[in-house]
Amino acid sequence: QVQLVESGGGLVQPGGSLRLSCAASGAIFRIDNMGWHRQAPGKQRELVALISSGGFTNYADSVKGRFTISRDNAKNTVYLQMNSLKPEDTAVYYCNADLLRPSWVRTSSWGQGTQVIVSS
């Protein structure tokens, strides 16, 4: 069983910054991709950023140049630094990890989400 726990969400003014963290724990053999998705009320969940085990990254066009994803493999933790936040960034942000559990059982795990509100 794998647990992903997000933290760092909150209320911020437009132009401000937040840093989200997500720590994975449990029986994990290997973590491949880790990423962040977000979902606004009434809208579908969308990919925000992705990072591979080797450090390669991918971003949604809407956040390129403003958000930075990183990871600490020793801590099984992924981060999302969010700068120049806009009201359109308001959403619940979810952490995701594609991983291999012992005995080569592949799973995709999700956190419970952390809310980000960008408003004056």
C-alpha positions in Angstrom: 0.0 0.0 0.0 1.3 3.4 -1.0 0.3 6.8 0.4 0.8 10.2 -1.2 0.3 13.2 1.1 0.3 16.7 -0.3 0.9 19.9 1.6 1.5 23.6 1.0 -1.7 24.8 -0.5 -3.5 27.9 0.6 -4.8 31.3 -0.2 -2.5 33.7 -2.1 -2.9 36.9 -4.0 -2.4 37.2 -7.8 1.3 37.4 -8.5 2.2 35.5 -5.4 4.0 32.2 -4.9 3.3 28.9 -3.3 5.3 25.7 -3.0 3.5 22.4 -2.9 5.1 19.2 -1.6 4.1 15.6 -1.9 5.7 12.7 0.0 5.2 9.1 -1.0 5.5 6.3 1.6 4.8 2.6 1.8 6.2 -0.4 0.1 7.8 1.0 -3.1 10.3 -0.7 -5.3 10.8 2.2 -7.7 9.1 5.5 -8.6 9.1 6.4 -12.2 7.1 9.5 -13.1 5.8 11.9 -10.5 3.5 14.7 -11.3 0.9 17.3 -10.4 -2.6 17.5 -11.7 -5.3 20.1 -10.8 -9.0 20.2 -11.0 -11.2 23.3 -10.8 -14.9 23.0 -9.8 -17.0 21.8 -12.8 -13.9 21.1 -14.9 -11.9 18.0 -15.7 -8.7 17.2 -14.0 -5.7 18.3 -16.1 -2.0 17.6 -16.0 0.1 20.5 -14.7 3.6 19.1 -14.6 5.5 15.8 -14.7 9.0 14.8 -13.8 10.7 11.5 -14.5 13.0 9.6 -12.3 15.9 11.0 -14.3 14.7 14.6 -13.9 13.1 15.2 -17.2 10.2 17.5 -17.0 7.0 18.3 -18.9 4.6 21.2 -18.3 1.2 22.3 -19.4 1.4 25.3 -21.7 -0.6 27.4 -19.2 2.1 27.1 -16.5 5.4 27.1 -18.5 7.8 29.7 -17.2 5.8 30.1 -14.0 5.9 26.7 -12.3 8.8 24.4 -11.6 8.6 20.8 -10.7 11.4 19.0 -8.9 11.9 15.9 -6.8 14.1 14.5 -4.1 14.5 10.8 -4.8 16.0 10.0 -1.4 12.9 11.4 0.3 10.4 10.1 -2.3 9.1 13.6 -2.5 8.0 15.8 -5.4 7.6 19.6 -5.3 5.8 22.2 -7.3 7.1 25.8 -7.1 4.4 28.1 -8.3 5.3 31.7 -9.1 3.3 34.5 -10.7 0.1 32.9 -9.7 -3.1 33.8 -11.5 -6.7 33.4 -10.6 -7.0 30.8 -13.3 -4.6 28.6 -11.2 -7.3 28.2 -8.5 -7.9 24.5 -8.2 -7.4 21.5 -6.0 -3.9 20.2 -6.8 -3.3 16.4 -6.8 0.0 14.6 -6.6 0.4 11.5 -8.7 3.1 8.8 -8.9 3.6 5.9 -11.3 5.6 3.3 -9.4 6.5 -0.3 -9.0 5.7 -2.0 -5.8 7.5 -5.2 -4.7 7.1 -8.2 -7.0 6.8 -5.8 -10.0 3.3 -4.7 -9.3 2.8 -1.5 -11.1 0.4 1.1 -9.7 -0.6 4.7 -10.2 -1.2 6.4 -6.9 -2.9 9.7 -6.1 -2.9 12.0 -3.1 -6.0 13.5 -1.6 -5.4 16.9 -2.9 -4.5 20.3 -1.6 -6.5 23.4 -2.4 -4.9 26.5 -4.0 -6.9 29.7 -4.2 -5.6 32.7 -6.0 -7.6 35.7 -5.2 -7.4 39.4 -4.2 
